């Protein structure tokens, strides 16, 4: 039986009206919905197309598009053709469903294996680890159950299950089970991908949206920080599964678009707003020397700030921004009362510098010496914000000031280090396009009558407004949609804008409205990936957002235009070109921010009582170390084994002192060769990684072990079984974390995972929550911490090899470079394509790793092999 359920009319992406007829039918007891579309190519012709899906998957719409009344429909005149279409559709769908059912049917060999080797422990209400195989009897597992099936495959394939004791499973039977289960899982995923593709519809992340608007409009204002925080899925914000879009987020998108457009038109219509001023020491210092305040004091013609703990001490009101913008500061200064071992490290931060607005943003740091020197720093300032420049090394002797204010002459007698500023040059600058270039993008060669009152009152003159609007919008749409756009496709947008123009006769407002409508289109906000294999334009977009988090440049688009980009040689050349581009500086920082959770480094602050040597300068130096290290790996194609162990790192004097490494001088980050006996080397031992894997007060071998396993070693750790607490009551008398976990592992539900978690977790116990080395655990006594139990890092890998210390652990892990390369490749694929690596993707990941083996699994080679892989070039 077939019945007409609904009829409606929409607008196709090409601007043409589409008649839609939604019919419901039944075939062989399968409910079916058929959606038939008639796409009008002109006023008299239409092309028929239809799609058939299970009824439960149809999202029914209740209204037609504005401007296309239902009276235009003549269902009776075309009902006959609908019936013809639906007959074929129902038969087609019936065959598809029956084929799907046969695909989902689990081979009997799998059921027999589970019954013989698993059911004894994992069946029923009291199944071990709460893993009940009877819950997996359905032949069409959802995504959650699919993960459990993959876990079964991995545990059996790796020899973890069934347990050796009490099992007579032969290697031949184990391999046979793996082949059957693996083949079935691949069939399931293949069937699903033929229907939906590997990557679901994904949109620009906050960072990608910011850089895309910067590239389109030429503006440079920070935008990402004004948007709601994005959730991560599988470790990355780029993964489509976690990219919800609510009404609130849509409104935020509109607000961001309006902000960017207003800034672009302001700069295009008001001219140059750059200025430069030089602040001498007198202007930098406090205006009334007799008042107790927090500004520098004037001593011997220099603006001086002493080492102290008073908040906002060293603020410079003369640097206050009169308007939002990017500012460049050139500071000339030297140190006073310099320590014997090093200079006076100073921090530069920005903010309101008042108690009612206490948050300060990091700008930079420098090491002042007895010699006058110069440093240049750049930052974004909101109107009313200023700089704070002060000695900030926690190891410096501190002056004491009463009442939270500093009087002139109170610091010098205390003989503490200080910084003496000679001058500050302040420049209001812009990054990216010039004002003239922005004007050309927005208005072309149209004549403008400027207003002295505000850019909003300026007038744009045109003798043929529709033609000029169409020309501007078409040019803009080609860039905004990141592929060629026809006049037909922008016709609905143009009609909408012309309606507004005809009402108010304001061409400037209409141009802005046109750009706004294009920037609110799904074709701008979402990635357009329609075919199973990406076309050249889709590939260009995926590449550019993978390596730059920004739109493709002209060279990529030109290659896509001539369909040359998918040529492997051309593709490899483009990867190398893009990595050599200045925009690739973002790649390492953007990737590491999510892969290594470096974006969360500010989330905790180490307890000052437990970690008295840690400060913000150390933290920022740690970030710089990791960024420089990864960039060096990429530039020099170093092996991914450097993730675990390396003979070098990048340090400045402050971080080297924190790491207790001698021979490093200056505030510039520099390549440092490490002593073979050093406890540093590799991302694994870098302070930024160690800090984000601790809570600021204590460390946990479980949390660090899970993090290292999943982020660096590529070993996925499933969540603990429900009902299994972190520490059982009978082990609370244990005296060390090792004893606690050893008793914890006596539970079979926990032991299998802890074999993977504990080795990296315990070996990193030598590093405290701030990333500093320690030999003993601290014991809190009152306000002070004293050394207690000796740390024992020894353990055994899940494969059985034992180690006694960090160096031996690193050696063992690096004996399997393929595993490390597989992990990096998987993370890059997830980050770059927007979908996690699934079971059926594993073979392609292995191909990427094998292709990189000739280059010793170099980081740059793996990036290149990811881009040329089939998985990267597929939807």
ChimeraX attribute file (.defattr): number of C-alpha atoms within 10 A of each C-alpha:
attribute: neighborCount
match mode: 1-to-1
recipient: residues
	/A:1	6
	/A:2	16
	/A:3	12
	/A:4	16
	/A:5	14
	/A:6	15
	/A:7	19
	/A:8	20
	/A:9	22
	/A:10	19
	/A:11	18
	/A:12	14
	/A:13	13
	/A:14	16
	/A:15	18
	/A:16	18
	/A:17	21
	/A:18	23
	/A:19	25
	/A:20	20
	/A:21	21
	/A:22	22
	/A:23	21
	/A:24	22
	/A:25	21
	/A:26	16
	/A:27	14
	/A:28	8
	/A:29	8
	/A:30	15
	/A:31	16
	/A:32	23
	/A:33	27
	/A:34	27
	/A:35	22
	/A:36	22
	/A:37	22
	/A:38	17
	/A:39	20
	/A:40	18
	/A:41	14
	/A:42	9
	/A:43	8
	/A:44	6
	/A:45	10
	/A:46	15
	/A:47	10
	/A:48	15
	/A:49	12
	/A:50	16
	/A:51	14
	/A:52	20
	/A:53	18
	/A:54	17
	/A:55	16
	/A:56	9
	/A:57	9
	/A:58	14
	/A:59	7
	/A:60	9
	/A:61	10
	/A:62	8
	/A:63	13
	/A:64	16
	/A:65	13
	/A:66	9
	/A:67	9
	/A:68	16
	/A:69	12
	/A:70	14
	/A:71	6
	/A:72	10
	/A:73	15
	/A:74	10
	/A:75	13
	/A:76	9
	/A:77	9
	/A:78	10
	/A:79	13
	/A:80	10
	/A:81	11
	/A:82	22
	/A:83	15
	/A:84	10
	/A:85	18
	/A:86	23
	/A:87	14
	/A:88	12
	/A:89	22
	/A:90	24
	/A:91	13
	/A:92	12
	/A:93	21
	/A:94	20
	/A:95	12
	/A:96	12
	/A:97	15
	/A:98	12
	/A:99	12
	/A:100	16
	/A:101	13
	/A:102	10
	/A:103	19
	/A:104	19
	/A:105	13
	/A:106	19
	/A:107	14
	/A:108	9
	/A:109	13
	/A:110	15
	/A:111	13
	/A:112	12
	/A:113	16
	/A:114	17
	/A:115	15
	/A:116	10
	/A:117	17
	/A:118	16
	/A:119	15
	/A:120	12
	/A:121	16
	/A:122	19
	/A:123	17
	/A:124	15
	/A:125	10
	/A:126	11
	/A:127	15
	/A:128	16
	/A:129	17
	/A:130	18
	/A:131	19
	/A:132	18
	/A:133	20
	/A:134	15
	/A:135	10
	/A:136	14
	/A:137	11
	/A:138	12
	/A:139	13
	/A:140	16
	/A:141	16
	/A:142	10
	/A:143	9
	/A:144	8
	/A:145	14
	/A:146	18
	/A:147	15
	/A:148	17
	/A:149	19
	/A:150	16
	/A:151	15
	/A:152	18
	/A:153	21
	/A:154	15
	/A:155	15
	/A:156	17
	/A:157	16
	/A:158	12
	/A:159	14
	/A:160	13
	/A:161	18
	/A:162	17
	/A:163	15
	/A:164	10
	/A:165	6
	/A:166	8
	/A:167	10
	/A:168	11
	/A:169	16
	/A:170	9
	/A:171	11
	/A:172	9
	/A:173	12
	/A:174	18
	/A:175	13
	/A:176	15
	/A:177	20
	/A:178	18
	/A:179	14
	/A:180	16
	/A:181	21
	/A:182	17
	/A:183	13
	/A:184	18
	/A:185	21
	/A:186	15
	/A:187	16
	/A:188	19
	/A:189	20
	/A:190	15
	/A:191	15
	/A:192	13
	/A:193	15
	/A:194	10
	/A:195	10
	/A:196	12
	/A:197	19
	/A:198	22
	/A:199	19
	/A:200	17
	/A:201	18
	/A:202	21
	/A:203	22
	/A:204	21
	/A:205	19
	/A:206	20
	/A:207	18
	/A:208	19
	/A:209	22
	/A:210	24
	/A:211	25
	/A:212	22
	/A:213	23
	/A:214	22
	/A:215	19
	/A:216	19
	/A:217	23
	/A:218	26
	/A:219	25
	/A:220	22
	/A:221	20
	/A:222	15
	/A:223	18
	/A:224	16
	/A:225	10
	/A:226	11
	/A:227	15
	/A:228	12
	/A:229	10
	/A:230	14
	/A:231	15
	/A:232	15
	/A:233	17
	/A:234	18
	/A:235	18
	/A:236	23
	/A:237	21
	/A:238	29
	/A:239	25
	/A:240	21
	/A:241	18
	/A:242	16
	/A:243	19
	/A:244	11
	/A:245	9
	/A:246	9
	/A:247	8
	/A:248	10
	/A:249	13
	/A:250	12
	/A:251	11
	/A:252	15
	/A:253	19
	/A:254	16
	/A:255	14
	/A:256	19
	/A:257	21
	/A:258	17
	/A:259	13
	/A:260	24
	/A:261	21
	/A:262	16
	/A:263	16
	/A:264	24
	/A:265	21
	/A:266	17
	/A:267	21
	/A:268	22
	/A:269	23
	/A:270	16
	/A:271	13
	/A:272	13
	/A:273	11
	/A:274	12
	/A:275	10
	/A:276	12
	/A:277	12
	/A:278	13
	/A:279	16
	/A:280	18
	/A:281	23
	/A:282	18
	/A:283	17
	/A:284	25
	/A:285	27
	/A:286	24
	/A:287	14
	/A:288	11
	/A:289	15
	/A:290	10
	/A:291	12
	/A:292	16
	/A:293	20
	/A:294	23
	/A:295	27
	/A:296	31
	/A:297	28
	/A:298	22
	/A:299	16
	/A:300	9
	/A:301	14
	/A:302	21
	/A:303	25
	/A:304	29
	/A:305	29
	/A:306	29
	/A:307	26
	/A:308	24
	/A:309	16
	/A:310	16
	/A:311	15
	/A:312	25
	/A:313	23
	/A:314	31
	/A:315	29
	/A:316	23
	/A:317	19
	/A:318	16
	/A:319	23
	/A:320	18
	/A:321	20
	/A:322	12
	/A:323	12
	/A:324	14
	/A:325	19
	/A:326	20
	/A:327	21
	/A:328	18
	/A:329	21
	/A:330	17
	/A:331	19
	/A:332	19
	/A:333	24
	/A:334	23
	/A:335	26
	/A:336	22
	/A:337	16
	/A:338	20
	/A:339	14
	/A:340	6
	/A:341	7
	/A:342	15
	/A:343	25
	/A:344	27
	/A:345	27
	/A:346	22
	/A:347	20
	/A:348	21
	/A:349	22
	/A:350	25
	/A:351	22
	/A:352	22
	/A:353	24
	/A:354	13
	/A:355	9
	/A:356	7
	/A:357	9
	/A:358	11
	/A:359	13
	/A:360	18
	/A:361	14
	/A:362	17
	/A:363	17
	/A:364	20
	/A:365	23
	/A:366	24
	/A:367	25
	/A:368	27
	/A:369	20
	/A:370	15
	/A:371	10
	/A:372	13
	/A:373	16
	/A:374	16
	/A:375	15
	/A:376	13
	/A:377	14
	/A:378	16
	/A:379	18
	/A:380	20
	/A:381	23
	/A:382	17
	/A:383	14
	/A:384	15
	/A:385	22
	/A:386	22
	/A:387	27
	/A:388	28
	/A:389	27
	/A:390	27
	/A:391	27
	/A:392	23
	/A:393	23
	/A:394	19
	/A:395	12
	/A:396	18
	/A:397	16
	/A:398	20
	/A:399	19
	/A:400	16
	/A:401	14
	/A:402	10
	/A:403	8
	/A:404	14
	/A:405	15
	/A:406	23
	/A:407	17
	/A:408	19
	/A:409	13
	/A:410	14
	/A:411	22
	/A:412	17
	/A:413	8
	/A:414	13
	/A:415	15
	/A:416	19
	/A:417	24
	/A:418	29
	/A:419	29
	/A:420	26
	/A:421	27
	/A:422	21
	/A:423	21
	/A:424	24
	/A:425	16
	/A:426	20
	/A:427	17
	/A:428	20
	/A:429	18
	/A:430	19
	/A:431	11
	/A:432	13
	/A:433	16
	/A:434	16
	/A:435	22
	/A:436	13
	/A:437	15
	/A:438	22
	/A:439	22
	/A:440	13
	/A:441	18
	/A:442	24
	/A:443	20
	/A:444	14
	/A:445	10
	/A:446	13
	/A:447	11
	/A:448	14
	/A:449	12
	/A:450	15
	/A:451	13
	/A:452	9
	/A:453	8
	/A:454	11
	/A:455	19
	/A:456	15
	/A:457	15
	/A:458	19
	/A:459	17
	/A:460	17
	/A:461	14
	/A:462	14
	/A:463	8
	/A:464	8
	/A:465	17
	/A:466	16
	/A:467	12
	/A:468	18
	/A:469	20
	/A:470	21
	/A:471	14
	/A:472	18
	/A:473	25
	/A:474	23
	/A:475	17
	/A:476	21
	/A:477	25
	/A:478	13
	/A:479	21
	/A:480	25
	/A:481	20
	/A:482	21
	/A:483	19
	/A:484	14
	/A:485	17
	/A:486	13
	/A:487	15
	/A:488	14
	/A:489	16
	/A:490	20
	/A:491	17
	/A:492	17
	/A:493	20
	/A:494	25
	/A:495	14
	/A:496	15
	/A:497	23
	/A:498	22
	/A:499	12
	/A:500	17
	/A:501	19
	/A:502	11
	/A:503	8
	/A:504	11
	/A:505	13
	/A:506	16
	/A:507	23
	/A:508	21
	/A:509	18
	/A:510	22
	/A:511	23
	/A:512	18
	/A:513	21
	/A:514	25
	/A:515	22
	/A:516	17
	/A:517	16
	/A:518	21
	/A:519	22
	/A:520	14
	/A:521	13
	/A:522	12
	/A:523	17
	/A:524	19
	/A:525	20
	/A:526	14
	/A:527	18
	/A:528	21
	/A:529	21
	/A:530	12
	/A:531	11
	/A:532	16
	/A:533	16
	/A:534	20
	/A:535	18
	/A:536	23
	/A:537	24
	/A:538	22
	/A:539	24
	/A:540	28
	/A:541	24
	/A:542	26
	/A:543	25
	/A:544	20
	/A:545	21
	/A:546	24
	/A:547	22
	/A:548	23
	/A:549	26
	/A:550	24
	/A:551	27
	/A:552	24
	/A:553	15
	/A:554	10
	/A:555	11
	/A:556	22
	/A:557	23
	/A:558	16
	/A:559	19
	/A:560	20
	/A:561	14
	/A:562	9
	/A:563	13
	/A:564	15
	/A:565	23
	/A:566	19
	/A:567	12
	/A:568	13
	/A:569	11
	/A:570	12
	/A:571	21
	/A:572	17
	/A:573	12
	/A:574	19
	/A:575	20
	/A:576	14
	/A:577	11
	/A:578	19
	/A:579	20
	/A:580	12
	/A:581	11
	/A:582	9
	/A:583	14
	/A:584	19
	/A:585	15
	/A:586	17
	/A:587	20
	/A:588	20
	/A:589	20
	/A:590	19
	/A:591	20
	/A:592	17
	/A:593	17
	/A:594	18
	/A:595	20
	/A:596	21
	/A:597	18
	/A:598	22
	/A:599	15
	/A:600	14
	/A:601	20
	/A:602	12
	/A:603	11
	/A:604	15
	/A:605	18
	/A:606	21
	/A:607	15
	/A:608	15
	/A:609	13
	/A:610	21
	/A:611	18
	/A:612	12
	/A:613	16
	/A:614	21
	/A:615	18
	/A:616	17
	/A:617	21
	/A:618	24
	/A:619	20
	/A:620	18
	/A:621	25
	/A:622	24
	/A:623	21
	/A:624	18
	/A:625	24
	/A:626	25
	/A:627	23
	/A:628	20
	/A:629	23
	/A:630	24
	/A:631	20
	/A:632	17
	/A:633	19
	/A:634	21
	/A:635	14
	/A:636	12
	/A:637	18
	/A:638	20
	/A:639	23
	/A:640	29
	/A:641	25
	/A:642	23
	/A:643	25
	/A:644	21
	/A:645	21
	/A:646	21
	/A:647	14
	/A:648	17
	/A:649	22
	/A:650	22
	/A:651	27
	/A:652	22
	/A:653	24
	/A:654	25
	/A:655	23
	/A:656	18
	/A:657	18
	/A:658	16
	/A:659	19
	/A:660	13
	/A:661	17
	/A:662	9
	/A:663	9
	/A:664	18
	/A:665	18
	/A:666	17
	/A:667	18
	/A:668	16
	/A:669	19
	/A:670	16
	/A:671	16
	/A:672	16
	/A:673	12
	/A:674	16
	/A:675	12
	/A:676	12
	/A:677	7
	/A:678	12
	/A:679	18
	/A:680	23
	/A:681	22
	/A:682	21
	/A:683	23
	/A:684	20
	/A:685	22
	/A:686	22
	/A:687	28
	/A:688	27
	/A:689	23
	/A:690	23
	/A:691	27
	/A:692	23
	/A:693	26
	/A:694	21
	/A:695	17
	/A:696	20
	/A:697	16
	/A:698	14
	/A:699	23
	/A:700	18
	/A:701	22
	/A:702	19
	/A:703	16
	/A:704	24
	/A:705	23
	/A:706	25
	/A:707	24
	/A:708	24
	/A:709	21
	/A:710	17
	/A:711	19
	/A:712	22
	/A:713	23
	/A:714	19
	/A:715	17
	/A:716	15
	/A:717	17
	/A:718	11
	/A:719	7
	/A:720	14
	/A:721	13
	/A:722	9
	/A:723	8
	/A:724	13
	/A:725	10
	/A:726	12
	/A:727	12
	/A:728	13
	/A:729	8
	/A:730	10
	/A:731	14
	/A:732	12
	/A:733	9
	/A:734	13
	/A:735	10
	/A:736	15
	/A:737	17
	/A:738	16
	/A:739	14
	/A:740	18
	/A:741	21
	/A:742	16
	/A:743	17
	/A:744	20
	/A:745	17
	/A:746	10
	/A:747	14
	/A:748	11
	/A:749	17
	/A:750	17
	/A:751	17
	/A:752	17
	/A:753	18
	/A:754	20
	/A:755	17
	/A:756	22
	/A:757	26
	/A:758	29
	/A:759	25
	/A:760	29
	/A:761	24
	/A:762	24
	/A:763	25
	/A:764	25
	/A:765	24
	/A:766	23
	/A:767	23
	/A:768	26
	/A:769	25
	/A:770	32
	/A:771	27
	/A:772	19
	/A:773	19
	/A:774	14
	/A:775	16
	/A:776	17
	/A:777	21
	/A:778	17
	/A:779	13
	/A:780	13
	/A:781	8
	/A:782	8
	/A:783	7
	/A:784	11
	/A:785	14
	/A:786	12
	/A:787	12
	/A:788	13
	/A:789	12
	/A:790	13
	/A:791	18
	/A:792	15
	/A:793	21
	/A:794	17
	/A:795	20
	/A:796	16
	/A:797	17
	/A:798	17
	/A:799	10
	/A:800	9
	/A:801	11
	/A:802	15
	/A:803	19
	/A:804	13
	/A:805	17
	/A:806	21
	/A:807	17
	/A:808	14
	/A:809	23
	/A:810	22
	/A:811	14
	/A:812	13
	/A:813	18
	/A:814	18
	/A:815	11
	/A:816	12
	/A:817	20
	/A:818	19
	/A:819	20
	/A:820	26
	/A:821	30
	/A:822	23
	/A:823	22
	/A:824	25
	/A:825	23
	/A:826	24
	/A:827	22
	/A:828	22
	/A:829	23
	/A:830	22
	/A:831	22
	/A:832	24
	/A:833	26
	/A:834	29
	/A:835	21
	/A:836	23
	/A:837	20
	/A:838	15
	/A:839	16
	/A:840	16
	/A:841	16
	/A:842	13
	/A:843	10
	/A:844	17
	/A:845	24
	/A:846	17
	/A:847	15
	/A:848	27
	/A:849	28
	/A:850	18
	/A:851	16
	/A:852	23
	/A:853	17
	/A:854	10
	/A:855	15
	/A:856	19
	/A:857	25
	/A:858	24
	/A:859	28
	/A:860	23
	/A:861	22
	/A:862	26
	/A:863	23
	/A:864	20
	/A:865	22
	/A:866	25
	/A:867	25
	/A:868	18
	/A:869	16
	/A:870	15
	/A:871	18
	/A:872	22
	/A:873	21
	/A:874	18
	/A:875	25
